[in-house]
Amino acid sequence: MFEFDLIQTDPRCAARRGCLHTPHGDIQTPIFMPVGTQATVKGITNSQLHDLDAQIILANTYHLYLRPGTDILEQAGGVHGFMNWDRPVLTDSGGFQVFSLADTLKLDSDGMNFRSIVDGSKHRWTPEDNMRVQESIGADIIMQLDQCTHYPAEKHEVAEAVERSAAWAQRCKDAHTRKDQALFGIVQGGVFEDLRAESIDRIKDMGFEGFGIGGYSVGEDHELMLSQLGTVADALPHDKPRYLMGVGNPTTLVRAVALGIDMFDCVLPTRTARMGTAFSSTGRMNMRNAKYASDFGPLDEQCTCPTCHNHTRAYIRHLIKMNEMLGAILLSIHNLHFLLDLMRRAREAVEAGQYAEFESSWMRSDAANDY
């Protein structure tokens, strides 16, 4: 039900071109995955996602577990039926959301106790519980329950998280029963390279269909992450997809592909859109700025998205200033298109054996230092 074909590797860097086969369709990699936390990408319809060629979206286990609940999702035929989405879905385990609520979390070797952000009710998850929840949600790709540490963290704290995450990885693997789902393990280790290596050694032979790289982009400088990322990626099995979790900065995406990463996700394009920020080939644009009030050009002269094709900077600024919901929608469409198209061009560059040139060209662009 799930296979990963590694089609091509660039001869001068570690950039890869692949294809993930899932029950709901193929995913061409490298790929950016829009985030639909509550079974919706905020402000974007399914037909718009199709038009943008979003091949896969993410949903969040923690939030869907609390609302609408797994009983409703099962009655609807899983998350695909519930949201009427016919392409692949990935669910993260919800562990990051639980750990971000540290004041309500009690952790032990067997699992975690936490309180609902909805009504304060008490809940407990073991790795086995988490697998049952994700199987009920029914995504094509699901993630193991792991422990993500904050940054900065003491090395002994990170070492404990690596140990617990590896133990939970095996328990998730043993508990997972759905053959139509791919289960990914997660590499932890913070910014400690020896702990990253230990985490990989512990989980790489457990039989996972792919691997998430977690615990980055949690406050550390991206240069620090990138200095380690190539070593981490290379230590993972070459015939399995590699997913850098929670990263959506365009420049970081371009550089991470060169280091061998296949998959990315982040709320950045839609969250910044709701704040009035547009991505562009020349860098970020704050659409609240007065200089756009009478600018009747498109957001980005090089962009082919529906927003740039149909609307001007002046109109979008007006919508943002007036807090009209259409402004955030149009910017979300544009920003998602920007990242999806960036990954499309990355795939083409790998296919042509020219990814090193693609990365170099991006790094010389006006946009590179603005993201």
Summary of the structure (lengths in Angstrom):
residues: 371
radius of gyration: 20.3
end to end distance: 37.6
largest distance: 60.8
contacts: 1298
relative contact order: 0.13
helix: 44%
strand: 18%
